[in-house]
Amino acid sequence: MIGRCIACNEKSGGRDIVSIDHLTRRTFKLFRCVSCQIAWLDVPADLDVGAYYPQAYCGGKGYRFHPAIELLVRLFRKARARFVLRYWKRKPGRILDVGCGRAVMLAELDKLGWHCIGTEISEASSKLAGSGARVILHAEPSLEACGFPSDYFDVVTLWHVFEHLRNPVETLKEIKRILKPDGLLVIEVPNFVSWQARFNESNWIYLEAPRHFYQFSPKGLLKIIKANCFNVVYLRTLSLEIGIFGMFQSILNLIIPRKNLFFLLMNKGERDMLDFRSVSLLFSLALLVIFALPGLVLSVFLELASSLMGCGGVIRSVARNVK
């Protein structure tokens, strides 16, 4: 899958990045485009991606994180629903959330009269979407396999899903087909050229190889969206949800030997995989206790500053379908 950049059709150049999957400890290489700074993963076409989404990654019994974190997650998902409404000033319509997770955002829109449809590639993951809302769920290997009619949806959203796709451009073409004229497209992805990504490099938490096939820059994402005849009306790199957490974990990764430790502790399934008898892990835990509070304060300042300069940890874009 070395190939070329999906935005510029150029070969990779410059220094590549090696990433170690924190679940399997397997090493992967990312190639980057010098022109637009999109990066892509070097993986064989027959890679069993499902093996890298174990139960520990997906969570279970309707939750994935520590209860306090789960409360924050649900509040931020509700904020996503409000964000959609900010750009959809008309009466409630039909919305598709690609990779809807537990469908919390859709549950909020359902209360307001929206017709809500979500997709999840894993049937097991789709069963976790127990939001109580009238949400139709599709567990299919691709968006194309769902077979939605043309000009069917008013809004399509992809919250941290676009980077998981093997063929994001093909998915974007399918979205264009099923989205109504002037329909709304919302895409949010990690920012590969953010401050937190640059100073963490191969230890950046949002590399997530091999679950993330692609990494995007604002320039590269904008180029792909425009090339598929969407009119971009909003693009920012500020995220109080994903951005600040990514900066916080990135700062800790510079200090603590066990990478992504805070994230692992917050994730119930992955926390159970840690060996708390290990001296090195206990040392990392001691450093976490010492640096957690100052690291959090510093991460808020740095992430807000980086977002003001267009280098925040997350890219959020809104586009209108032009037909």
C-alpha positions as CSV (number, residue, x, y, z in Angstrom):
1,M,0.0,0.0,0.0
2,I,3.0,2.4,-0.5
3,G,1.3,4.1,-3.5
4,R,0.9,7.8,-3.9
5,C,-0.7,10.7,-2.0
6,I,-4.5,10.5,-2.4
7,A,-4.6,14.3,-2.6
8,C,-1.6,15.2,-4.8
9,N,-0.9,11.9,-6.5
10,E,2.7,12.4,-5.6
11,K,5.1,9.8,-4.2
12,S,6.2,10.0,-0.6
13,G,9.2,12.2,0.3
14,G,11.2,13.4,3.3
15,R,11.5,11.5,6.6
16,D,9.0,8.7,7.2
17,I,7.6,7.8,10.6
18,V,7.7,4.4,12.4
19,S,4.8,3.8,14.7
20,I,4.4,0.9,17.3
21,D,0.8,-0.3,17.9
22,H,0.3,0.0,21.7
23,L,-2.0,-3.1,21.7
24,T,0.1,-5.6,19.7
25,R,3.5,-3.9,19.8
26,R,3.8,-4.5,16.0
27,T,5.8,-1.9,14.0
28,F,4.3,0.0,11.1
29,K,5.7,2.7,8.8
30,L,4.0,5.8,7.5
31,F,4.9,7.6,4.3
32,R,4.2,11.3,3.9
33,C,3.6,13.7,1.0
34,V,6.0,16.7,1.0
35,S,3.5,18.9,-0.8
36,C,0.3,18.5,1.4
37,Q,1.7,16.6,4.4
38,I,-0.9,13.8,4.2
39,A,0.6,10.5,5.4
40,W,-0.4,7.0,4.7
41,L,0.3,3.6,6.2
42,D,2.4,0.9,4.6
43,V,0.3,-2.2,5.1
44,P,-0.3,-5.3,2.9
45,A,-3.7,-5.4,1.1
46,D,-4.6,-8.6,3.0
47,L,-4.0,-7.2,6.5
48,D,-6.7,-8.5,8.9
49,V,-7.6,-5.1,10.4
50,G,-10.3,-6.7,12.6
51,A,-7.5,-8.3,14.6
52,Y,-6.4,-4.8,15.7
53,Y,-9.9,-4.0,17.1
54,P,-10.0,-6.5,20.1
55,Q,-12.7,-6.3,22.8
56,A,-10.2,-4.4,24.9
57,Y,-10.2,-1.6,22.3
58,C,-13.9,-1.5,21.7
59,G,-15.0,-1.8,25.4
60,G,-18.1,-3.5,26.5
61,K,-21.4,-3.4,28.3
62,G,-22.1,0.0,26.7
63,Y,-19.0,1.8,27.9
64,R,-15.3,1.9,27.2
65,F,-13.8,4.4,29.6
66,H,-13.7,5.2,33.4
67,P,-17.2,6.4,34.4
68,A,-15.9,10.0,34.9
69,I,-14.5,10.0,31.4
70,E,-17.7,8.4,30.0
71,L,-19.7,11.3,31.4
72,L,-17.4,13.8,29.6
73,V,-17.6,11.7,26.4
74,R,-21.4,11.9,26.4
75,L,-21.4,15.6,27.0
76,F,-19.0,16.1,24.1
77,R,-21.2,13.9,21.9
78,K,-24.2,16.1,22.7
79,A,-22.0,19.1,21.8
80,R,-21.5,17.5,18.4
81,A,-25.3,17.4,17.9
82,R,-25.4,21.1,18.7
83,F,-22.6,21.8,16.2
84,V,-24.6,20.1,13.4
85,L,-27.6,22.2,14.2
86,R,-25.5,25.4,14.1
87,Y,-24.9,24.8,10.4
88,W,-28.3,23.2,9.6
89,K,-30.8,26.0,10.1
90,R,-33.7,24.1,8.5
91,K,-36.3,21.7,9.8
92,P,-35.1,18.3,11.1
93,G,-34.0,16.0,8.2
94,R,-32.3,12.7,7.7
95,I,-28.7,12.3,9.0
96,L,-26.1,9.5,8.5
97,D,-23.3,9.2,11.1
98,V,-20.6,7.0,9.6
99,G,-18.9,5.0,12.4
100,C,-21.5,6.1,14.9
101,G,-20.1,4.3,17.9
102,R,-22.7,4.2,20.6
103,A,-24.9,6.7,18.7
104,V,-25.0,9.2,21.5
105,M,-25.0,12.2,19.1
106,L,-27.8,10.5,17.0
107,A,-29.8,10.0,20.2
108,E,-29.8,13.7,20.8
109,L,-30.9,14.5,17.3
110,D,-33.6,11.8,17.4
111,K,-35.2,13.7,20.4
112,L,-35.4,16.7,18.1
113,G,-37.3,14.9,15.3
114,W,-34.4,13.8,13.1
115,H,-34.5,10.5,11.1
116,C,-31.2,9.0,12.3
117,I,-29.1,6.3,10.6
118,G,-25.6,5.1,11.8
119,T,-23.1,2.6,10.5
120,E,-20.5,0.5,12.3
121,I,-18.1,-1.8,10.5
122,S,-18.3,-4.3,13.3
123,E,-21.5,-6.0,14.3
124,A,-20.2,-6.3,17.8
125,S,-19.6,-2.6,17.9
126,S,-23.0,-1.8,16.5
127,K,-24.6,-3.7,19.4
128,L,-23.0,-1.4,21.8
129,A,-25.0,1.5,20.4
130,G,-27.6,1.1,23.0
131,S,-28.7,4.7,23.2
132,G,-32.4,4.1,23.3
133,A,-33.0,6.2,20.3
134,R,-34.8,5.2,17.1
135,V,-31.5,4.7,15.3
136,I,-31.2,2.4,12.3
137,L,-27.8,0.7,12.4
138,H,-25.9,-0.9,9.5
139,A,-22.9,-3.2,10.2
140,E,-21.3,-3.3,6.7
141,P,-17.7,-3.5,5.5
142,S,-18.1,-0.3,3.6
143,L,-20.5,2.6,3.1
144,E,-21.1,1.5,-0.5
145,A,-22.3,-1.9,0.8
146,C,-25.1,-0.2,2.7
147,G,-26.8,0.6,-0.7
148,F,-28.4,3.9,0.3
149,P,-30.4,5.7,-2.4
150,S,-29.1,8.7,-4.2
151,D,-29.8,12.2,-2.8
152,Y,-31.1,10.5,0.4
153,F,-29.4,12.3,3.3
154,D,-29.5,16.0,4.5
155,V,-26.4,15.6,6.6
156,V,-23.5,13.1,6.7
157,T,-21.0,13.1,9.5
158,L,-17.7,11.3,10.0
159,W,-16.2,11.9,13.5
160,H,-12.7,10.4,13.6
161,V,-13.7,7.9,11.0
162,F,-12.2,9.2,7.7
163,E,-8.6,8.3,8.8
164,H,-9.8,4.7,9.5
165,L,-10.8,4.1,5.9
166,R,-8.7,2.2,3.4
167,N,-10.3,4.2,0.5
168,P,-11.4,7.6,1.9
169,V,-11.7,9.2,-1.5
170,E,-14.0,6.4,-2.8
171,T,-16.1,6.8,0.4
172,L,-16.3,10.6,-0.2
173,K,-17.6,9.9,-3.7
174,E,-20.3,7.7,-2.3
175,I,-21.2,10.3,0.2
176,K,-21.6,12.9,-2.6
177,R,-24.0,10.5,-4.3
178,I,-26.2,9.8,-1.3
179,L,-26.1,13.4,0.0
180,K,-28.8,15.8,-1.2
181,P,-27.8,19.0,-3.2
182,D,-26.6,21.6,-0.7
183,G,-26.5,18.8,2.0
184,L,-24.1,19.1,4.8
185,L,-20.9,17.1,5.2
186,V,-19.0,17.2,8.6
187,I,-15.5,15.5,8.8
188,E,-13.3,15.6,11.9
189,V,-9.8,14.0,11.9
190,P,-6.5,14.3,13.8
191,N,-4.2,17.0,12.6
192,F,-0.9,15.4,11.4
193,V,0.9,18.8,11.3
194,S,-0.3,19.9,14.8
195,W,2.1,21.0,17.5
196,Q,1.4,17.8,19.5
197,A,2.0,15.6,16.5
198,R,5.3,17.3,15.6
199,F,6.9,17.1,19.1
200,N,5.6,13.6,19.7
201,E,6.3,12.2,16.2
202,S,6.1,8.4,16.4
203,N,4.7,8.4,19.9
204,W,1.8,10.7,19.0
205,I,-1.3,9.0,20.4
206,Y,-3.4,9.7,17.3
207,L,-1.1,7.8,14.9
208,E,-3.0,4.7,16.0
209,A,-1.4,2.4,13.4
210,P,-2.7,0.2,11.9
211,R,-6.2,1.4,12.7
212,H,-5.6,4.8,11.1
213,F,-4.7,4.2,7.5
214,Y,-4.2,7.9,6.8
215,Q,-3.1,11.1,8.6
216,F,-4.4,14.4,7.3
217,S,-3.2,18.0,7.3
218,P,-5.7,21.0,6.9
219,K,-4.2,21.6,3.4
220,G,-4.5,18.0,2.4
221,L,-8.0,17.5,3.7
222,L,-9.2,20.7,2.1
223,K,-7.8,19.6,-1.2
224,I,-9.6,16.3,-1.1
225,I,-12.9,17.8,-0.1
226,K,-12.8,20.5,-2.8
227,A,-11.7,18.0,-5.5
228,N,-14.9,16.1,-4.9
229,C,-17.1,19.2,-5.5
230,F,-17.9,20.2,-2.0
231,N,-17.9,23.8,-0.9
232,V,-16.0,24.1,2.4
233,V,-17.7,26.6,4.8
234,Y,-15.8,25.9,8.0
235,L,-12.4,24.5,8.8
236,R,-10.7,24.9,12.3
237,T,-8.2,23.0,14.4
238,L,-9.8,23.7,17.8
239,S,-11.3,20.8,19.8
240,L,-11.9,21.0,23.5
241,E,-12.7,17.3,23.4
242,I,-10.0,15.5,21.4
243,G,-7.4,18.3,21.0
244,I,-6.7,19.0,24.7
245,F,-6.6,15.4,25.6
246,G,-4.2,14.7,22.8
247,M,-1.9,17.5,23.9
248,F,-2.1,16.3,27.5
249,Q,-1.1,12.7,26.6
250,S,1.6,14.1,24.2
251,I,3.2,16.0,27.1
252,L,3.1,13.0,29.3
253,N,4.7,10.9,26.6
254,L,7.7,13.1,26.6
255,I,8.2,12.4,30.4
256,I,6.8,9.0,31.1
257,P,8.5,5.8,29.7
258,R,5.2,3.9,29.3
259,K,3.6,5.7,26.3
260,N,-0.1,6.6,26.4
261,L,-0.3,5.5,30.0
262,F,-3.1,7.9,31.0
263,F,-5.2,6.7,28.1
264,L,-4.6,3.1,28.9
265,L,-5.7,3.7,32.5
266,M,-8.9,5.4,31.4
267,N,-9.8,2.6,29.0
268,K,-11.2,-0.3,31.0
269,G,-10.3,-3.1,28.6
270,E,-6.8,-1.9,28.0
271,R,-6.2,-1.2,31.7
272,D,-6.8,-4.8,32.4
273,M,-3.9,-5.7,30.0
274,L,-1.4,-3.8,32.1
275,D,1.0,-5.7,34.4
276,F,0.9,-3.7,37.7
277,R,3.7,-6.0,39.1
278,S,6.1,-4.5,36.6
279,V,8.7,-2.2,38.2
280,S,8.9,0.0,35.0
281,L,5.1,0.4,35.0
282,L,5.1,1.4,38.7
283,F,7.8,3.9,38.0
284,S,5.7,5.3,35.1
285,L,2.7,5.5,37.4
286,A,4.7,7.5,40.0
287,L,5.7,10.0,37.3
288,L,2.1,10.3,36.2
289,V,1.0,11.2,39.7
290,I,3.7,13.9,39.8
291,F,3.2,15.5,36.4
292,A,-0.5,15.0,35.8
293,L,-1.8,18.3,37.1
294,P,1.0,20.6,35.8
295,G,0.8,18.7,32.5
296,L,-2.9,19.3,32.3
297,V,-2.6,23.0,32.9
298,L,0.2,23.3,30.3
299,S,-1.7,21.2,27.8
300,V,-4.7,23.6,27.9
301,F,-2.5,26.6,27.3
302,L,-0.5,25.0,24.5
303,E,-3.5,23.5,22.7
304,L,-5.4,26.8,22.7
305,A,-2.3,28.6,21.5
306,S,-1.7,26.1,18.7
307,S,-5.3,26.2,17.6
308,L,-5.1,30.0,17.2
309,M,-2.2,29.4,14.8
310,G,-4.1,26.7,12.9
311,C,-2.0,23.9,14.4
312,G,-4.4,22.4,16.9
313,G,-4.6,18.6,17.3
314,V,-7.8,18.1,15.4
315,I,-9.2,19.3,12.1
316,R,-13.0,19.9,11.9
317,S,-14.5,20.8,8.6
318,V,-18.0,21.5,7.3
319,A,-18.8,21.5,3.6
320,R,-21.9,21.8,1.4
321,N,-22.6,19.4,-1.5
322,V,-22.4,21.1,-4.8
323,K,-24.4,19.4,-7.6
